[in-house]
Structure formats: C-alpha cells, structure tokens
Amino acid sequence: MKIIAIGRNYAEHAKELNNPVPTVPVIFMKPDTALLKDNKPFYLPEFSQDVHHEIELVLKISKEGKHIDEKFAAAYYDEVALGIDFTARDIQSKHKEKGLPWELAKAFDGSAPVSNFVPKSKFQDLYNLNFRLNVNGEARQIGNTKDLLFSFERIIAFVSQYITLKKGDLIYTGTPEGVAKVNIGDHLEGFLEDEQLLDFYVK
Ligand code: MG
C-alpha cells in the first residue's frame, strides 16, 4: 500500500505557513513504514527540533482505479479515519528554500499515525464533518471538511491521472490551521464529530 498526502488543502493553513493558496492539489507521498496504528506512541526523531502535528481526514481506497472521473470518484473510497501528518518543519523549511523534495521532513518512520476506519455511510454529509486535535486536553486544531479547497473526489480524480490507486491505499487530505510543535510527553487526541478516534502519547 501507499500513502498519498495533500498539502495546503485548507486556505487558513496555507496562510499560516506563508504559502500561496494552490490552484491544483499539492501532493506528496509517505512509505508504508510511516504508518503508526492502534494508538501506539510516536517517538520524536532526533534529527528534528521542530516536529509539527497536522490532523487530517484520511480516506481508504476501496478498489483499484486509474484516470478516475471526478463524477465516479466517490465509489473509490468507503471508509474514513483520522490521521496525523507529522512534519519535521525545520527540515521542510530548509528544503523548501532550496526547492528540494520534502521526503526527509514528511516520510520518516512513524510520521503517519492513523486511527481505526469508520464507514463513510455513517455520516450524512462528508462535507460538513467537524474534526479536532486536542493536545494535553486543549483544542489545538479545529477543522470542518466544508473548508476543503479540493474535495475528496477532486483529489482522487487528480491523483489517479498520474498514479494508479489500489485497494488499501490511504489519502491524507490536508490539515486545517493551528499546526504546532509536539514535545515529549504530549497527549494527542483526535475527534471526528464526537467520537474519539486518536489517543496516543509522544515519547
Ligand atoms: Mg499535511
């Protein structure tokens, strides 16, 4: 399986990092070794002094597809989850300055925690989903999928023009504003609507 992630998919987050609001999706990938499941602890890597949390809605691809039409893209995912796109912001900033790829900042081991998946049929409107990250009991990032710049269907259609999507692939769909550094001992909890899906510690 592979992990595809969308950058700058919420305007307020693009602005907080002084990035332009994109006109086409910004994508990058993480390897399967980035996955962190079952609320296992996240170990801060030694190579960064500034690892940020980014809470994101995650889609699970349910069947193989290439050149998927946006009209039919909803049939290619049937479950959603919450994930964190951990980002070594210090490394990313250096690489952005030089125009270099982001992998060292984004693709490291454990950089993609993901919760259990929930059938999307559970929700009346996928484009009015509240989600939230609490750090040490305080709300740090509050988002709603109505603020997505590129819809889930648009993302699937766009990515599948370039990369075949396979059953089990994950798409991290971007983070709302409020990203910040995590520290050893932090307690991270992710909520989708009122359900707690993420609950783990930084070590
Ligand atoms: Mg992200």
Boltz pocket constraint, residues with backbone or C-beta under 6 A from the ligand:
constraints:
  - pocket:
      binder: B
      contacts: [[A, 5], [A, 6], [A, 7], [A, 54], [A, 56], [A, 85], [A, 174], [A, 175]]
      max_distance: 6.0
